[in-house]
């Protein structure tokens, strides 16, 4: 049987512990952080670490999806494209979206999934089902924590779209819940599975860049038209985060790959972050030119920095630069930079310079290094799905790990680390750039080197 039941977990005590963590380390506490952030000791561990813990082997992975908008609807196609995956249940308060998604499932030859469409909390019934192995959360950011918590408390592994959660207390609570319930809680960071990112990662681990020094990642994506669209998002939730926080609202696409390159949580640790933000002008300027008077958005005041620039320092003294800008005209970029003592890679467009084979101080052709492609990209050279195929590679690999009973490529500690800049960058900007300490979510286990996305091809 595939049914999962958490062992030795007292639901009431878990809820109480999560509440204590959230009360002690929530967004309000971050906003009130002193100008000089001290190194805080991690709260006591409530369970056993999830580092190195494999999934239970299973022939079929039974999946429930919460959120069926643009992202959830498109990702559903990828789950359906993988053998040994069954979509059992779907949840969205907009019944038409759930019904449309259900038709995709039946058109793929699977039984009709159960639908949960009765209000904002019907996901709790989905999570309580006894015939689910994995819950996929694809909803507005503010709901990620509660939905992931519900999945874990009901004995399900859970994958969450970026960010994992928006508050430090919630990040700690998910770490503790994952450890106590013995279920994985993962940030489904698709960019970590990008073809270029995975090639650079393998090259870095083979020493082609020498001793690694610094990296950079970003989410620079002009979203003004989409954020003011009445139909693209389900309501104005994403735009309204720009009325609440000043910092990096979406650090994961840049931080995830950079952390992988530098083995963060796998031999190195992200220690602290310092963030500076530009004035917040872009969204208001776009509204002035494009949105008619009387639109509800005219009641909004935007405080989020148009451009936030963060510097993260690691225990080994390395530096990661993170940038976020969705409010100004700019071609899409994730920066994706890695440099060491023997050379450097920079993306958008991809280019490379390595010694000793290059000595004329001009960029080389990154295409010449295709032999370093990850085995997943060698096997799936033309994958389906969006974002150049990285979405499919991510889903395929996750489902493979679950079917074969493998350790996942990344875990709750990675997701918490990659999401921590959301509240901490805001606090740093409020404190005029004063560094904010990044918690050690591994509680000291970051020092041990271990595998991650640079995985070995499994024997099936």
C-alpha positions in Angstrom: 0.0 0.0 0.0 1.1 3.6 -0.7 -0.9 5.2 2.2 1.4 7.3 4.3 0.9 7.6 8.1 3.3 9.7 10.1 4.9 7.8 12.9 4.8 9.0 16.4 3.4 12.4 15.7 1.1 14.1 18.1 -1.0 16.4 15.9 -1.9 18.7 18.7 1.7 19.1 19.9 2.9 19.8 16.4 0.3 22.5 15.9 1.3 24.0 19.3 5.0 24.0 18.4 4.3 25.5 15.0 2.3 28.2 16.6 5.0 29.0 19.1 7.6 29.2 16.3 5.4 31.5 14.2 4.6 33.7 17.2 8.3 34.1 18.1 9.8 34.6 14.7 7.1 36.0 12.5 7.2 39.0 10.1 6.4 41.4 12.9 9.5 40.3 14.8 11.6 40.7 11.6 10.3 44.2 11.0 11.2 45.2 14.6 14.7 43.7 14.3 17.4 45.9 15.8 19.8 47.8 13.6 22.6 45.3 14.3 21.2 41.8 14.0 22.9 39.4 16.4 23.6 35.7 15.6 20.6 33.9 17.1 20.9 30.3 18.2 18.5 28.0 16.4 15.5 26.8 18.4 15.8 23.3 19.8 15.3 20.5 17.3 11.9 18.9 17.7 12.5 15.8 15.6 15.2 14.1 13.6 16.9 15.7 10.6 15.5 15.1 7.2 18.9 15.4 5.6 19.6 12.2 3.6 16.1 10.7 4.3 14.8 8.8 1.2 11.3 8.7 0.0 9.3 5.5 0.4 9.6 3.4 -2.8 6.3 3.2 -4.7 5.1 2.0 -8.1 2.6 4.8 -8.5 2.8 8.4 -7.1 -0.6 9.7 -6.2 -0.7 13.5 -6.5 -3.1 16.2 -5.3 -2.8 19.7 -6.7 -3.9 22.8 -4.8 -4.2 25.8 -7.1 -5.1 25.6 -10.8 -4.4 29.0 -12.3 -1.8 29.7 -14.9 1.0 27.9 -13.2 -0.9 25.0 -11.7 -2.8 24.3 -14.9 0.3 24.2 -17.0 2.3 22.1 -14.6 -0.6 19.6 -14.4 0.3 18.7 -18.0 3.8 17.7 -17.0 2.7 15.4 -14.2 0.3 13.7 -16.6 3.2 13.2 -19.1 5.2 11.0 -16.7 4.6 7.3 -16.3 3.6 6.1 -12.9 2.0 9.3 -11.8 -1.7 9.5 -11.1 -3.6 12.8 -10.4 -6.1 11.8 -7.6 -7.5 15.2 -6.4 -7.6 18.8 -7.5 -8.5 21.9 -5.5 -9.3 25.5 -6.5 -12.0 27.8 -5.2 -12.9 28.7 -8.8 -14.8 25.7 -9.9 -14.4 26.3 -13.6 -10.6 26.0 -13.2 -10.9 22.8 -11.3 -13.3 21.4 -13.9 -11.0 22.4 -16.8 -8.1 20.7 -15.0 -10.1 17.6 -14.4 -10.9 17.3 -18.1 -7.1 17.2 -18.7 -6.8 14.3 -16.3 -9.6 12.2 -17.9 -8.4 13.1 -21.4 -5.0 11.6 -20.4 -6.8 8.3 -19.7 -6.8 8.6 -15.9 -9.9 8.2 -13.7 -11.7 11.5 -12.9 -10.1 13.2 -9.9 -11.9 14.3 -6.8 -12.6 18.1 -6.9 -12.4 20.4 -3.9 -13.9 23.8 -4.8 -16.0 24.8 -1.7 -14.2 27.8 -0.4 -10.7 28.9 0.6 -10.2 26.1 3.1 -11.4 23.1 1.1 -7.7 22.2 0.6 -7.8 20.8 4.1 -10.1 18.0 2.9 -7.8 17.2 0.0 -4.8 17.0 2.4 -6.8 14.6 4.7 -7.4 12.0 2.0 -5.8 8.7 2.6 -4.9 8.0 -1.0 -2.4 10.7 -1.6 1.4 10.6 -1.5 2.3 14.1 -2.6 0.6 17.5 -2.5 1.6 20.2 -4.8 0.9 23.8 -3.7 0.5 26.3 -6.5 -1.3 29.3 -4.9 -0.7 32.9 -3.8 2.3 33.3 -1.6 0.5 34.1 1.6 -1.3 30.7 1.6 1.8 28.6 1.1 2.6 28.0 4.8 -0.9 27.0 5.9 -1.3 24.6 2.9 2.1 23.0 3.4 1.5 22.7 7.1 -1.8 20.9 6.4 -0.2 18.5 4.0 2.6 17.6 6.5 0.2 17.2 9.4 -1.8 14.8 7.3 1.2 12.7 6.4 1.9 13.9 2.9 5.1 14.9 1.2 4.6 18.4 -0.1 6.1 20.6 -2.8 5.5 24.3 -2.8 6.0 27.0 -5.4 8.3 29.9 -4.6 8.7 31.2 -2.0 8.3 28.4 0.6 6.8 30.9 3.1 7.0 34.7 3.7 8.0 34.8 7.4 11.0 33.4 9.3 8.7 31.9 11.9 6.8 30.0 9.2 10.0 28.8 7.7 11.2 27.4 11.0 7.7 25.9 11.6 7.9 24.0 8.3 11.4 22.7 9.1 10.2 21.5 12.4 7.0 19.9 10.9 9.0 18.1 8.2 11.3 16.7 10.9 8.5 15.6 13.2 6.2 14.2 10.6 9.1 12.5 8.7 7.7 14.0 5.4 9.6 16.1 2.9 8.6 19.7 2.4 10.4 21.0 -0.7 10.7 24.2 -2.6 9.9 23.3 -6.2 12.6 25.6 -7.6 12.5 24.9 -11.3 15.5 27.1 -12.2 17.8 24.7 -10.4 17.0 22.3 -13.2 17.7 24.7 -16.1 20.1 23.3 -18.7 22.7 26.0 -18.2 22.4 25.9 -14.5 23.0 22.2 -14.3 25.9 22.3 -16.8 27.6 25.0 -14.7 27.0 23.1 -11.5 28.7 20.0 -12.9 31.6 22.0 -14.2 32.0 23.8 -10.9 32.1 20.4 -9.0 34.7 19.1 -11.4 36.9 22.1 -10.6 36.8 23.9 -14.0 36.3 27.2 -12.3 39.0 26.6 -9.7 38.3 27.7 -6.2 34.9 29.3 -6.2 34.7 33.0 -5.1 31.3 34.5 -5.9 28.0 34.0 -7.7 25.0 36.1 -8.7 21.4 35.4 -9.4 18.3 37.4 -10.1 14.7 37.7 -11.0 14.5 40.6 -13.4 11.2 40.3 -15.2 9.0 43.1 -16.3 5.6 42.0 -14.8 3.9 45.4 -14.8 1.3 44.5 -17.4 0.5 41.1 -15.8 0.3 42.5 -12.3 -2.3 45.1 -13.4 -4.1 42.6 -15.6 -7.7 41.8 -14.3 -7.5 38.2 -15.6 -3.9 36.9 -15.4 -3.7 36.5 -11.7 -6.7 35.6 -9.5 -7.1 39.0 -8.0 -4.4 41.6 -7.2 -2.5 39.5 -4.7 0.9 39.6 -6.3 0.8 43.4 -6.9 -0.3 44.0 -3.3 2.9 42.5 -1.9 4.6 45.6 -3.3 2.5 47.6 -0.8 3.8 45.6 2.2 7.5 44.7 1.8 10.5 46.7 0.5 12.9 43.9 -0.2 13.4 40.9 -2.5 10.0 39.3 -2.9 11.1 36.4 -5.2 14.7 35.5 -4.4 14.6 31.7 -5.1 15.3 31.8 -8.8 18.6 33.5 -8.2 19.5 32.1 -4.8 18.7 28.4 -5.5 21.2 27.9 -8.4 23.9 30.1 -6.7 23.5 28.1 -3.5 23.9 24.9 -5.4 27.1 26.1 -7.1 28.6 27.0 -3.7 27.3 23.9 -1.9 25.3 26.0 0.6 23.9 23.6 3.2 26.3 21.0 1.8 29.7 22.2 3.1 29.1 25.9 3.3 26.4 28.1 4.8 24.7 31.4 4.0 25.5 33.6 7.0 24.1 37.0 6.5 22.4 39.2 4.0 22.6 43.0 3.4 20.1 44.6 1.1 19.7 48.0 -0.5 16.7 49.2 -2.5 16.0 51.8 -5.1 13.0 54.2 -4.9 9.6 52.6 -5.6 8.4 54.4 -8.7 7.7 51.8 -11.5 4.3 50.5 -10.6 2.8 53.9 -9.9 4.2 55.3 -13.2 2.7 52.4 -15.1 -0.6 52.9 -13.4 -0.5 56.6 -14.3 -0.1 55.8 -17.9 -2.2 52.7 -18.3 -4.9 52.3 -15.6 -8.2 54.4 -15.8 -9.2 56.5 -12.8 -11.5 54.7 -10.4 -9.7 51.4 -10.7 -9.2 49.8 -7.2 -5.4 49.9 -7.7 -5.4 53.7 -7.3 -6.0 53.1 -3.6 -2.6 51.3 -3.3 0.7 52.9 -2.3 3.7 51.0 -3.4 6.7 50.7 -1.1 8.6 47.8 -2.6 11.9 48.8 -4.0 11.9 48.7 -7.8 15.4 47.2 -7.7 16.6 45.4 -4.6 20.3 44.3 -4.5 21.4 41.9 -1.8 24.8 40.6 -0.8 24.9 37.3 0.9 28.1 36.1 2.6 28.9 32.5 3.3 30.9 30.8 6.0 33.8 30.3 3.6 33.8 34.0 2.8 32.2 33.7 -0.6 29.7 36.3 -1.8 26.3 35.8 -3.6 24.6 38.8 -5.2 20.8 38.7 -5.6 18.8 41.2 -7.6 15.0 41.6 -7.9 13.1 43.9 -10.2 9.7 43.3 -11.7 8.5 46.9 -11.9 10.6 48.5 -14.6 11.2 48.0 -18.4 14.0 45.4 -18.7 14.6 42.3 -20.8 14.3 39.1 -18.8 17.4 38.1 -16.9 18.4 35.8 -14.0 22.1 36.9 -14.2 23.3 33.4 -13.4 27.0 34.2 -12.7 29.7 32.0 -11.2 33.3 32.9 -10.8 36.4 31.3 -9.4 40.2 31.4 -9.6 40.3 29.8 -13.1 37.4 31.5 -14.8 33.8 32.8 -15.0 30.5 32.0 -16.5 27.8 34.7 -17.1 24.4 34.1 -18.6 21.8 36.1 -20.6 23.4 35.6 -23.0 25.6 32.6 -21.9 29.3 33.1 -22.2 32.3 31.7 -20.5 36.0 32.4 -19.9 38.3 29.7 -18.6 42.0 29.4 -18.1 44.2 27.8 -19.4 42.4 27.2 -22.7 41.5 30.8 -23.1 44.1 33.5 -22.9 43.0 36.4 -25.0 40.6 38.0 -22.5 37.5 37.4 -24.8 34.5 35.4 -24.1 34.3 31.8 -25.3 31.3 29.8 -26.6 29.4 28.1 -23.8 28.0 25.6 -26.3 31.5 24.0 -26.6 30.9 22.6 -23.1 27.8 20.6 -23.8 29.7 17.4 -22.8 29.2 18.6 -19.2 25.4 18.5 -19.5 23.7 16.8 -16.6 22.5 13.2 -17.3 18.9 14.4 -17.0 19.4 16.8 -20.0 21.3 14.1 -21.9 18.4 11.8 -21.5 15.7 14.5 -22.2 17.4 16.7 -24.8 14.1 18.2 -25.9 11.7 18.1 -22.9 8.2 19.3 -23.0 6.8 22.2 -20.9 7.6 25.8 -20.2 10.8 27.7 -19.3 12.9 25.8 -21.8 12.0 22.4 -20.4 13.3 22.9 -16.9 9.8 22.5 -15.5 9.5 19.0 -16.9 13.0 18.0 -15.8 12.1 19.1 -12.2 8.9 17.2 -12.1 10.4 14.1 -13.8 13.3 14.0 -11.3 11.0 14.5 -8.3 8.6 11.7 -9.4 11.6 9.5 -10.2 13.0 10.0 -6.7 9.6 9.1 -5.2 9.1 6.0 -7.3 12.6 4.7 -6.7 12.8 5.6 -3.0 15.7 8.0 -3.4 16.8 11.0 -1.3 15.3 14.2 -2.9 17.8 16.6 -4.6 16.9 19.3 -2.2 15.0 19.5 1.1 13.2 21.7 3.6 16.5 23.3 4.7 17.2 24.4 1.2 13.7 25.8 0.7 13.9 27.7 4.0 17.3 29.1 3.2 16.4 30.2 -0.3 13.2 31.9 1.0 14.7 33.6 4.0 15.7 36.7 2.0 12.1 37.7 1.6 11.7 39.0 5.2 15.4 39.5 5.8 15.9 41.8 2.8 13.0 43.9 3.9 14.5 44.2 7.4 17.9 45.1 6.0 16.4 47.9 3.8 14.5 49.2 6.8 17.8 49.2 8.8 19.6 51.1 5.9 21.5 48.0 4.7 22.5 46.6 8.1 23.3 42.9 7.6 20.6 40.4 8.9 21.7 37.0 10.1 20.3 34.1 8.0 19.2 31.2 10.3 21.0 27.9 10.2 18.0 25.8 9.4 20.1 22.7 9.4 21.1 23.2 13.0 24.8 22.6 12.3 24.5 19.8 9.8 25.5 22.1 6.9 29.1 21.2 7.4 28.7 17.8 6.0 29.2 17.5 2.2 26.4 15.6 0.5 24.7 15.2 -2.9 22.2 17.6 -4.3 21.0 18.5 -7.8 24.3 17.3 -9.2 23.1 13.7 -8.8 24.1 10.3 -10.1 21.9 8.6 -12.6 20.0 5.9 -10.6 19.7 2.3 -11.5 16.0 1.7 -12.4 
